[in-house]
């Protein structure tokens, strides 16, 4: 019997409502089903993210170490196996997909070393460089047909902005939000066609592949795939391990490594500030996140 961590059950309930609660209850049985169907045995403590359960396993047939990932199928997760296959074929530095069940969203993934996330790299600037290089490999790949599109996300954000701005308590933050939307409006007509990860932060990059000679390779995982402009990928590298004095340095490094037009990248990064602000406002938060507001001010030249 697989135990579901309390944190995962709470996150599923808070973010997915009744469907999330039902999924949490069903998880032990679902895990047991695929352990049997795919000939796996548990091999270590279960792990979880915000909405997924990961069970370290060994494949009985050949002794291969792997990771059984169970998550709800929704707009964010449905294209994950598609993206992993496309990136895998291009050797773009993502976790390998071994098995996939489309009906439940269950995946069997390559086993990486969860003890070696990029968050553990003490040198923050070196961590930014690693993340930038990982992004550069990913965004070289064009998005396959049928992938969610940044164009649609941008249209939804722009439509939601006027009402959301009115809900902010601070007048300066209202202006900041509207200016982020104005920047997105300038680039929305050219949303791009690259295959984006959309959630590449430092904890979503691990070191340690099983193959000989690749133990120190950095590998990306847990994408929320989207077709669009690579400039939309930069925000997590600026926000996580946040340091206000490093925002411009990080932004310039990312633009350089990814060979991006700086003004377009600035606009799409402001789009991520807008996206996060709208998420918070929908949940009753009447202020911007302080670090997000600082990133926007610096990119808009208002610091």
C-alpha positions, 0 to 999 in steps of 0.5 A: 500500500502506497501512502499519500503524503498529507501535503499532497492531499491538501494541495490537491484539495486546495487547487483541484477541489472535489476532483482533487480530493477524489484523486487523492483517495484513489491514488493508493489503488492507482499506484498499486494497479500500475506497479502490477501492470508494469511489473514494478516494485517500490524502491524508496520513499514516495515523493510529491510535488504540488499535485503529483505523486512519485514512487521510486521503483525498480522494473522487475524484468531488467532491474532498471531503476525508474520513477512512477509518476501519478497525476490528474489529467488536466490542461497543464498535464495532458501534453507532458508525455507528448513534450517529453517524447519530442524533446527526448527525440531531439536530445534536449536534456529532459527526463526520459519517458518509459511508459505512459497511460493516456487515460489516467496520465500515469507515467513511468520515467527515467530515474534521476537523483532527487538528492541533487536538484539545481537548488542545491548549487551554492553559487547562485550565478552558476545556477542561473547559467545552468538553467539558461543552458537547459532552457536554450536546449528546450526552446530550440525545438518547435512545438508539435501540432495541437499544443496549448498556445501562448497566444490563447493564454495572452488573450485570456490575460488581457481580457481579465486585466481590467477587472483584476486591476480594479481589485488591487488596493494599491494605486501604484500596483494597479498602474504596474499591472496595467503596464505589464498588460500593455507590454504583452499587448505589444507582442501578443500578435507574434506569440512564437512557436517554440516548445516551452517548459513553462515551469523551469525553476531550479527545483525542476532540474536534477543532476544524475543520469544512470548511464555511464559518463552522464552522472553529472548531466543536468536534466529538466523535468515536470514541464507544463508544455506550451507553444510560444515565445522563449521570452515567456520562460525567463521569469522563474530564474528571476523570481526563485532564489530572489535577489533584487540586485541580481535581476538585471544581471540574470535577465541579461544572461538569459537573453544572451544564452537563449539569443533572445531579442531583449525587448520581446523577452522583457514584454513576455517576462512582464506577461509572467508577472501579469499571469501570477498577479491575475492568479493571486487576484482570483484567489482574493489577494489584493496586492502583488507579490513583492518580488514580482512587483520589484522584477516588473519595476526593474524591467520597466526602468522604475527602480 
